[in-house]
Amino acid sequence: MFYVYILRSEIKERYYIGHTKDLDNRIKEYNSGKSRSTKGYKPWTLAYFENFATKSEAFKREKEIKNYKSGYKFQELIKSESWQSG
């Protein structure tokens, strides 16, 4: 199982989009400061995720979400109440 996720910074109005095989571990890595590019915005919380059977599907969806980051579709994703059902 692979995941596409959107993280939200708790200290600034900032979002991060990515994909991973281990969602819990990836969030822990961001919050421990291991990622240089996101270190200054921690702590991060999970704002949205979707699951996929393959890495290529997850990567394709990640790129799609990044294409409309901060737009209407992006706002709809992070405000959706049904996102946790996958």
Biopython code that builds the backbone (N, CA, C, O; Angstrom):
import numpy as np
from Bio.PDB.StructureBuilder import StructureBuilder

atoms = [
    (1, "MET", "N", (0.846, -1.181, 0.000)),
    (1, "MET", "CA", (0.000, 0.000, 0.000)),
    (1, "MET", "C", (0.893, 1.246, 0.000)),
    (1, "MET", "O", (1.885, 1.313, 0.726)),
    (2, "PHE", "N", (0.530, 2.211, -0.811)),
    (2, "PHE", "CA", (1.241, 3.486, -0.879)),
    (2, "PHE", "C", (0.259, 4.613, -0.592)),
    (2, "PHE", "O", (-0.942, 4.484, -0.828)),
    (3, "TYR", "N", (0.781, 5.704, -0.086)),
    (3, "TYR", "CA", (-0.054, 6.823, 0.325)),
    (3, "TYR", "C", (0.415, 8.119, -0.333)),
    (3, "TYR", "O", (1.611, 8.357, -0.501)),
    (4, "VAL", "N", (-0.552, 8.940, -0.697)),
    (4, "VAL", "CA", (-0.306, 10.330, -1.058)),
    (4, "VAL", "C", (-0.840, 11.124, 0.109)),
    (4, "VAL", "O", (-1.940, 10.860, 0.595)),
    (5, "TYR", "N", (-0.068, 12.099, 0.565)),
    (5, "TYR", "CA", (-0.464, 12.823, 1.765)),
    (5, "TYR", "C", (-0.251, 14.319, 1.611)),
    (5, "TYR", "O", (0.560, 14.778, 0.806)),
    (6, "ILE", "N", (-1.001, 15.060, 2.405)),
    (6, "ILE", "CA", (-0.814, 16.496, 2.526)),
    (6, "ILE", "C", (-0.604, 16.767, 4.010)),
    (6, "ILE", "O", (-1.442, 16.421, 4.842)),
    (7, "LEU", "N", (0.514, 17.382, 4.326)),
    (7, "LEU", "CA", (0.797, 17.771, 5.701)),
    (7, "LEU", "C", (0.585, 19.271, 5.841)),
    (7, "LEU", "O", (0.804, 20.033, 4.899)),
    (8, "ARG", "N", (0.158, 19.681, 7.019)),
    (8, "ARG", "CA", (-0.051, 21.100, 7.316)),
    (8, "ARG", "C", (0.859, 21.497, 8.461)),
    (8, "ARG", "O", (0.920, 20.821, 9.488)),
    (9, "SER", "N", (1.564, 22.597, 8.274)),
    (9, "SER", "CA", (2.412, 23.129, 9.342)),
    (9, "SER", "C", (1.517, 23.743, 10.416)),
    (9, "SER", "O", (0.562, 24.454, 10.106)),
    (10, "GLU", "N", (1.830, 23.466, 11.663)),
    (10, "GLU", "CA", (1.047, 24.035, 12.758)),
    (10, "GLU", "C", (1.480, 25.454, 13.106)),
    (10, "GLU", "O", (0.768, 26.151, 13.829)),
    (11, "ILE", "N", (2.640, 25.897, 12.605)),
    (11, "ILE", "CA", (3.110, 27.242, 12.966)),
    (11, "ILE", "C", (2.966, 28.268, 11.845)),
    (11, "ILE", "O", (2.948, 29.470, 12.109)),
    (12, "LYS", "N", (2.863, 27.808, 10.600)),
    (12, "LYS", "CA", (2.704, 28.720, 9.458)),
    (12, "LYS", "C", (1.683, 28.130, 8.501)),
    (12, "LYS", "O", (1.447, 26.921, 8.507)),
    (13, "GLU", "N", (1.086, 28.967, 7.689)),
    (13, "GLU", "CA", (0.119, 28.507, 6.692)),
    (13, "GLU", "C", (0.898, 27.896, 5.534)),
    (13, "GLU", "O", (1.122, 28.533, 4.504)),
    (14, "ARG", "N", (1.303, 26.650, 5.729)),
    (14, "ARG", "CA", (2.164, 25.959, 4.773)),
    (14, "ARG", "C", (1.730, 24.499, 4.656)),
    (14, "ARG", "O", (1.358, 23.869, 5.646)),
    (15, "TYR", "N", (1.782, 23.977, 3.442)),
    (15, "TYR", "CA", (1.408, 22.585, 3.193)),
    (15, "TYR", "C", (2.543, 21.877, 2.469)),
    (15, "TYR", "O", (3.321, 22.496, 1.742)),
    (16, "TYR", "N", (2.620, 20.579, 2.681)),
    (16, "TYR", "CA", (3.606, 19.754, 1.993)),
    (16, "TYR", "C", (2.891, 18.534, 1.427)),
    (16, "TYR", "O", (2.114, 17.884, 2.127)),
    (17, "ILE", "N", (3.154, 18.224, 0.166)),
    (17, "ILE", "CA", (2.521, 17.093, -0.516)),
    (17, "ILE", "C", (3.598, 16.073, -0.860)),
    (17, "ILE", "O", (4.666, 16.432, -1.354)),
    (18, "GLY", "N", (3.315, 14.802, -0.598)),
    (18, "GLY", "CA", (4.279, 13.764, -0.919)),
    (18, "GLY", "C", (3.615, 12.405, -1.031)),
    (18, "GLY", "O", (2.395, 12.284, -0.919)),
    (19, "HIS", "N", (4.438, 11.375, -1.255)),
    (19, "HIS", "CA", (3.929, 10.007, -1.266)),
    (19, "HIS", "C", (4.932, 9.117, -0.529)),
    (19, "HIS", "O", (6.126, 9.415, -0.488)),
    (20, "THR", "N", (4.439, 8.032, 0.047)),
    (20, "THR", "CA", (5.274, 7.148, 0.844)),
    (20, "THR", "C", (4.624, 5.783, 0.994)),
    (20, "THR", "O", (3.442, 5.605, 0.697)),
    (21, "LYS", "N", (5.394, 4.845, 1.447)),
    (21, "LYS", "CA", (4.870, 3.520, 1.756)),
    (21, "LYS", "C", (4.503, 3.421, 3.234)),
    (21, "LYS", "O", (3.631, 2.636, 3.605)),
    (22, "ASP", "N", (5.163, 4.215, 4.082)),
    (22, "ASP", "CA", (4.949, 4.176, 5.533)),
    (22, "ASP", "C", (4.573, 5.572, 6.025)),
    (22, "ASP", "O", (5.445, 6.370, 6.366)),
    (23, "LEU", "N", (3.305, 5.855, 6.060)),
    (23, "LEU", "CA", (2.809, 7.191, 6.378)),
    (23, "LEU", "C", (3.174, 7.638, 7.792)),
    (23, "LEU", "O", (3.643, 8.760, 7.983)),
    (24, "ASP", "N", (2.966, 6.782, 8.770)),
    (24, "ASP", "CA", (3.279, 7.158, 10.161)),
    (24, "ASP", "C", (4.755, 7.499, 10.329)),
    (24, "ASP", "O", (5.096, 8.501, 10.958)),
    (25, "ASN", "N", (5.620, 6.675, 9.773)),
    (25, "ASN", "CA", (7.048, 6.912, 9.888)),
    (25, "ASN", "C", (7.453, 8.197, 9.170)),
    (25, "ASN", "O", (8.305, 8.941, 9.656)),
    (26, "ARG", "N", (6.844, 8.454, 8.019)),
    (26, "ARG", "CA", (7.191, 9.658, 7.263)),
    (26, "ARG", "C", (6.838, 10.919, 8.037)),
    (26, "ARG", "O", (7.608, 11.880, 8.033)),
    (27, "ILE", "N", (5.701, 10.932, 8.692)),
    (27, "ILE", "CA", (5.309, 12.097, 9.498)),
    (27, "ILE", "C", (6.287, 12.278, 10.655)),
    (27, "ILE", "O", (6.673, 13.403, 10.971)),
    (28, "LYS", "N", (6.687, 11.178, 11.285)),
    (28, "LYS", "CA", (7.675, 11.255, 12.372)),
    (28, "LYS", "C", (8.994, 11.829, 11.881)),
    (28, "LYS", "O", (9.628, 12.615, 12.586)),
    (29, "GLU", "N", (9.414, 11.447, 10.680)),
    (29, "GLU", "CA", (10.653, 11.977, 10.107)),
    (29, "GLU", "C", (10.567, 13.488, 9.923)),
    (29, "GLU", "O", (11.502, 14.213, 10.263)),
    (30, "TYR", "N", (9.448, 13.959, 9.388)),
    (30, "TYR", "CA", (9.286, 15.414, 9.217)),
    (30, "TYR", "C", (9.320, 16.129, 10.560)),
    (30, "TYR", "O", (9.965, 17.170, 10.689)),
    (31, "ASN", "N", (8.645, 15.593, 11.547)),
    (31, "ASN", "CA", (8.569, 16.249, 12.847)),
    (31, "ASN", "C", (9.855, 16.137, 13.660)),
    (31, "ASN", "O", (10.046, 16.878, 14.624)),
    (32, "SER", "N", (10.735, 15.219, 13.280)),
    (32, "SER", "CA", (12.024, 15.120, 13.963)),
    (32, "SER", "C", (13.060, 16.053, 13.344)),
    (32, "SER", "O", (14.164, 16.192, 13.872)),
    (33, "GLY", "N", (12.713, 16.688, 12.237)),
    (33, "GLY", "CA", (13.612, 17.641, 11.597)),
    (33, "GLY", "C", (14.603, 17.010, 10.629)),
    (33, "GLY", "O", (15.580, 17.662, 10.260)),
    (34, "LYS", "N", (14.395, 15.780, 10.209)),
    (34, "LYS", "CA", (15.310, 15.094, 9.299)),
    (34, "LYS", "C", (15.267, 15.655, 7.882)),
    (34, "LYS", "O", (16.243, 15.546, 7.139)),
    (35, "SER", "N", (14.164, 16.242, 7.516)),
    (35, "SER", "CA", (14.039, 16.816, 6.176)),
    (35, "SER", "C", (14.393, 18.300, 6.235)),
    (35, "SER", "O", (13.705, 19.095, 6.876)),
    (36, "ARG", "N", (15.456, 18.645, 5.567)),
    (36, "ARG", "CA", (15.970, 20.008, 5.600)),
    (36, "ARG", "C", (14.957, 21.042, 5.091)),
    (36, "ARG", "O", (14.833, 22.131, 5.651)),
    (37, "SER", "N", (14.245, 20.686, 4.033)),
    (37, "SER", "CA", (13.321, 21.644, 3.413)),
    (37, "SER", "C", (12.070, 21.918, 4.246)),
    (37, "SER", "O", (11.427, 22.950, 4.056)),
    (38, "THR", "N", (11.714, 21.024, 5.157)),
    (38, "THR", "CA", (10.495, 21.208, 5.952)),
    (38, "THR", "C", (10.785, 21.469, 7.430)),
    (38, "THR", "O", (9.866, 21.717, 8.211)),
    (39, "LYS", "N", (12.033, 21.415, 7.803)),
    (39, "LYS", "CA", (12.458, 21.533, 9.201)),
    (39, "LYS", "C", (11.936, 22.807, 9.887)),
    (39, "LYS", "O", (11.516, 22.763, 11.043)),
    (40, "GLY", "N", (11.964, 23.917, 9.182)),
    (40, "GLY", "CA", (11.568, 25.202, 9.761)),
    (40, "GLY", "C", (10.077, 25.390, 9.951)),
    (40, "GLY", "O", (9.645, 26.413, 10.482)),
    (41, "TYR", "N", (9.292, 24.426, 9.528)),
    (41, "TYR", "CA", (7.836, 24.563, 9.599)),
    (41, "TYR", "C", (7.189, 23.549, 10.531)),
    (41, "TYR", "O", (5.962, 23.488, 10.617)),
    (42, "LYS", "N", (7.986, 22.761, 11.224)),
    (42, "LYS", "CA", (7.432, 21.730, 12.116)),
    (42, "LYS", "C", (6.847, 22.361, 13.360)),
    (42, "LYS", "O", (7.289, 23.443, 13.749)),
    (43, "PRO", "N", (5.903, 21.755, 13.985)),
    (43, "PRO", "CA", (5.385, 20.414, 13.754)),
    (43, "PRO", "C", (4.374, 20.379, 12.603)),
    (43, "PRO", "O", (3.695, 21.361, 12.300)),
    (44, "TRP", "N", (4.310, 19.201, 11.981)),
    (44, "TRP", "CA", (3.410, 18.930, 10.879)),
    (44, "TRP", "C", (2.289, 18.005, 11.344)),
    (44, "TRP", "O", (2.503, 17.103, 12.154)),
    (45, "THR", "N", (1.093, 18.248, 10.814)),
    (45, "THR", "CA", (-0.026, 17.341, 11.078)),
    (45, "THR", "C", (-0.586, 16.871, 9.737)),
    (45, "THR", "O", (-0.469, 17.556, 8.721)),
    (46, "LEU", "N", (-1.181, 15.717, 9.759)),
    (46, "LEU", "CA", (-1.764, 15.156, 8.547)),
    (46, "LEU", "C", (-3.070, 15.881, 8.229)),
    (46, "LEU", "O", (-3.997, 15.888, 9.039)),
    (47, "ALA", "N", (-3.138, 16.484, 7.054)),
    (47, "ALA", "CA", (-4.339, 17.201, 6.634)),
    (47, "ALA", "C", (-5.189, 16.360, 5.682)),
    (47, "ALA", "O", (-6.402, 16.551, 5.587)),
    (48, "TYR", "N", (-4.538, 15.417, 4.973)),
    (48, "TYR", "CA", (-5.253, 14.643, 3.956)),
    (48, "TYR", "C", (-4.387, 13.471, 3.523)),
    (48, "TYR", "O", (-3.160, 13.573, 3.516)),
    (49, "PHE", "N", (-5.022, 12.352, 3.161)),
    (49, "PHE", "CA", (-4.288, 11.266, 2.528)),
    (49, "PHE", "C", (-5.213, 10.405, 1.680)),
    (49, "PHE", "O", (-6.427, 10.374, 1.885)),
    (50, "GLU", "N", (-4.613, 9.712, 0.729)),
    (50, "GLU", "CA", (-5.297, 8.735, -0.110)),
    (50, "GLU", "C", (-4.378, 7.526, -0.195)),
    (50, "GLU", "O", (-3.159, 7.676, -0.108)),
    (51, "ASN", "N", (-4.934, 6.336, -0.365)),
    (51, "ASN", "CA", (-4.096, 5.152, -0.499)),
    (51, "ASN", "C", (-4.213, 4.561, -1.903)),
    (51, "ASN", "O", (-5.244, 4.680, -2.565)),
    (52, "PHE", "N", (-3.110, 3.913, -2.340)),
    (52, "PHE", "CA", (-3.007, 3.347, -3.682)),
    (52, "PHE", "C", (-2.305, 2.005, -3.616)),
    (52, "PHE", "O", (-1.515, 1.747, -2.707)),
    (53, "ALA", "N", (-2.598, 1.159, -4.581)),
    (53, "ALA", "CA", (-2.002, -0.177, -4.623)),
    (53, "ALA", "C", (-0.544, -0.138, -5.079)),
    (53, "ALA", "O", (0.261, -0.965, -4.650)),
    (54, "THR", "N", (-0.197, 0.821, -5.949)),
    (54, "THR", "CA", (1.167, 0.860, -6.479)),
    (54, "THR", "C", (1.815, 2.226, -6.278)),
    (54, "THR", "O", (1.147, 3.247, -6.118)),
    (55, "LYS", "N", (3.136, 2.198, -6.293)),
    (55, "LYS", "CA", (3.903, 3.436, -6.149)),
    (55, "LYS", "C", (3.657, 4.367, -7.334)),
    (55, "LYS", "O", (3.564, 5.582, -7.161)),
    (56, "SER", "N", (3.552, 3.807, -8.523)),
    (56, "SER", "CA", (3.342, 4.648, -9.706)),
    (56, "SER", "C", (1.994, 5.368, -9.660)),
    (56, "SER", "O", (1.900, 6.519, -10.087)),
    (57, "GLU", "N", (0.959, 4.716, -9.154)),
    (57, "GLU", "CA", (-0.346, 5.378, -8.998)),
    (57, "GLU", "C", (-0.244, 6.515, -7.985)),
    (57, "GLU", "O", (-0.782, 7.600, -8.206)),
    (58, "ALA", "N", (0.439, 6.264, -6.889)),
    (58, "ALA", "CA", (0.594, 7.289, -5.849)),
    (58, "ALA", "C", (1.383, 8.484, -6.382)),
    (58, "ALA", "O", (1.023, 9.634, -6.129)),
    (59, "PHE", "N", (2.452, 8.209, -7.114)),
    (59, "PHE", "CA", (3.265, 9.283, -7.670)),
    (59, "PHE", "C", (2.469, 10.123, -8.667)),
    (59, "PHE", "O", (2.575, 11.350, -8.677)),
    (60, "LYS", "N", (1.685, 9.468, -9.491)),
    (60, "LYS", "CA", (0.843, 10.174, -10.466)),
    (60, "LYS", "C", (-0.152, 11.096, -9.761)),
    (60, "LYS", "O", (-0.348, 12.238, -10.175)),
    (61, "ARG", "N", (-0.775, 10.595, -8.697)),
    (61, "ARG", "CA", (-1.734, 11.407, -7.942)),
    (61, "ARG", "C", (-1.043, 12.554, -7.208)),
    (61, "ARG", "O", (-1.585, 13.656, -7.125)),
    (62, "GLU", "N", (0.144, 12.298, -6.679)),
    (62, "GLU", "CA", (0.905, 13.372, -6.016)),
    (62, "GLU", "C", (1.148, 14.516, -6.991)),
    (62, "GLU", "O", (0.943, 15.679, -6.646)),
    (63, "LYS", "N", (1.584, 14.194, -8.207)),
    (63, "LYS", "CA", (1.827, 15.226, -9.215)),
    (63, "LYS", "C", (0.544, 15.977, -9.557)),
    (63, "LYS", "O", (0.564, 17.192, -9.750)),
    (64, "GLU", "N", (-0.559, 15.259, -9.630)),
    (64, "GLU", "CA", (-1.845, 15.889, -9.934)),
    (64, "GLU", "C", (-2.214, 16.891, -8.840)),
    (64, "GLU", "O", (-2.615, 18.014, -9.143)),
    (65, "ILE", "N", (-2.083, 16.500, -7.585)),
    (65, "ILE", "CA", (-2.415, 17.397, -6.475)),
    (65, "ILE", "C", (-1.482, 18.601, -6.467)),
    (65, "ILE", "O", (-1.927, 19.722, -6.219)),
    (66, "LYS", "N", (-0.208, 18.390, -6.731)),
    (66, "LYS", "CA", (0.739, 19.509, -6.763)),
    (66, "LYS", "C", (0.400, 20.508, -7.860)),
    (66, "LYS", "O", (0.681, 21.699, -7.724)),
    (67, "ASN", "N", (-0.200, 20.034, -8.940)),
    (67, "ASN", "CA", (-0.578, 20.935, -10.031)),
    (67, "ASN", "C", (-1.684, 21.905, -9.639)),
    (67, "ASN", "O", (-1.793, 22.983, -10.223)),
    (68, "TYR", "N", (-2.497, 21.539, -8.668)),
    (68, "TYR", "CA", (-3.517, 22.496, -8.234)),
    (68, "TYR", "C", (-3.359, 22.918, -6.785)),
    (68, "TYR", "O", (-4.335, 23.255, -6.116)),
    (69, "LYS", "N", (-2.136, 22.897, -6.310)),
    (69, "LYS", "CA", (-1.852, 23.337, -4.945)),
    (69, "LYS", "C", (-2.273, 24.797, -4.764)),
    (69, "LYS", "O", (-2.008, 25.646, -5.615)),
    (70, "SER", "N", (-2.920, 25.059, -3.665)),
    (70, "SER", "CA", (-3.413, 26.376, -3.258)),
    (70, "SER", "C", (-4.616, 26.855, -4.060)),
    (70, "SER", "O", (-5.143, 27.932, -3.784)),
    (71, "GLY", "N", (-5.061, 26.085, -5.042)),
    (71, "GLY", "CA", (-6.243, 26.450, -5.811)),
    (71, "GLY", "C", (-7.505, 25.893, -5.180)),
    (71, "GLY", "O", (-7.477, 25.349, -4.076)),
    (72, "TYR", "N", (-8.595, 26.034, -5.884)),
    (72, "TYR", "CA", (-9.900, 25.595, -5.394)),
    (72, "TYR", "C", (-9.917, 24.096, -5.084)),
    (72, "TYR", "O", (-10.377, 23.687, -4.018)),
    (73, "LYS", "N", (-9.413, 23.273, -6.019)),
    (73, "LYS", "CA", (-9.425, 21.822, -5.807)),
    (73, "LYS", "C", (-8.596, 21.427, -4.594)),
    (73, "LYS", "O", (-8.972, 20.526, -3.844)),
    (74, "PHE", "N", (-7.476, 22.097, -4.402)),
    (74, "PHE", "CA", (-6.628, 21.824, -3.238)),
    (74, "PHE", "C", (-7.381, 22.145, -1.949)),
    (74, "PHE", "O", (-7.366, 21.355, -1.005)),
    (75, "GLN", "N", (-8.022, 23.279, -1.911)),
    (75, "GLN", "CA", (-8.788, 23.677, -0.723)),
    (75, "GLN", "C", (-9.915, 22.692, -0.434)),
    (75, "GLN", "O", (-10.198, 22.397, 0.727)),
    (76, "GLU", "N", (-10.550, 22.189, -1.469)),
    (76, "GLU", "CA", (-11.607, 21.198, -1.286)),
    (76, "GLU", "C", (-11.065, 19.908, -0.672)),
    (76, "GLU", "O", (-11.717, 19.304, 0.180)),
    (77, "LEU", "N", (-9.880, 19.487, -1.101)),
    (77, "LEU", "CA", (-9.276, 18.271, -0.538)),
    (77, "LEU", "C", (-9.022, 18.406, 0.957)),
    (77, "LEU", "O", (-9.388, 17.525, 1.734)),
    (78, "ILE", "N", (-8.403, 19.495, 1.356)),
    (78, "ILE", "CA", (-8.024, 19.626, 2.765)),
    (78, "ILE", "C", (-9.211, 19.959, 3.666)),
    (78, "ILE", "O", (-9.122, 19.815, 4.885)),
    (79, "LYS", "N", (-10.314, 20.399, 3.077)),
    (79, "LYS", "CA", (-11.507, 20.677, 3.875)),
    (79, "LYS", "C", (-12.469, 19.496, 3.911)),
    (79, "LYS", "O", (-13.408, 19.483, 4.707)),
    (80, "SER", "N", (-12.242, 18.515, 3.062)),
    (80, "SER", "CA", (-13.133, 17.370, 2.949)),
    (80, "SER", "C", (-13.189, 16.568, 4.245)),
    (80, "SER", "O", (-12.159, 16.296, 4.862)),
    (81, "GLU", "N", (-14.386, 16.196, 4.648)),
    (81, "GLU", "CA", (-14.547, 15.390, 5.857)),
    (81, "GLU", "C", (-14.465, 13.911, 5.561)),
    (81, "GLU", "O", (-14.319, 13.101, 6.477)),
    (82, "SER", "N", (-14.559, 13.544, 4.290)),
    (82, "SER", "CA", (-14.570, 12.118, 3.937)),
    (82, "SER", "C", (-13.184, 11.603, 3.546)),
    (82, "SER", "O", (-13.069, 10.447, 3.139)),
    (83, "TRP", "N", (-12.149, 12.398, 3.649)),
    (83, "TRP", "CA", (-10.830, 12.000, 3.186)),
    (83, "TRP", "C", (-10.266, 10.807, 3.936)),
    (83, "TRP", "O", (-9.490, 10.044, 3.360)),
    (84, "GLN", "N", (-10.623, 10.618, 5.187)),
    (84, "GLN", "CA", (-10.031, 9.545, 5.965)),
    (84, "GLN", "C", (-10.531, 8.159, 5.547)),
    (84, "GLN", "O", (-9.925, 7.142, 5.884)),
    (85, "SER", "N", (-11.618, 8.138, 4.827)),
    (85, "SER", "CA", (-12.163, 6.839, 4.418)),
    (85, "SER", "C", (-11.377, 6.229, 3.262)),
    (85, "SER", "O", (-11.541, 5.050, 2.948)),
    (86, "GLY", "N", (-10.505, 7.050, 2.617)),
    (86, "GLY", "CA", (-9.656, 6.550, 1.537)),
    (86, "GLY", "C", (-10.475, 6.210, 0.366)),
    (86, "GLY", "O", (-9.943, 5.769, -0.653)),
]
sb = StructureBuilder()
sb.init_structure("model")
sb.init_model(0)
sb.init_chain("A")
sb.init_seg("    ")
for serial, (resi, resn, name, xyz) in enumerate(atoms, 1):
    if name == "N":
        sb.init_residue(resn, " ", resi, " ")
    sb.init_atom(name, np.array(xyz, "f"), 0.0, 1.0, " ", f" {name:<3s}", serial, name[0])
structure = sb.get_structure()
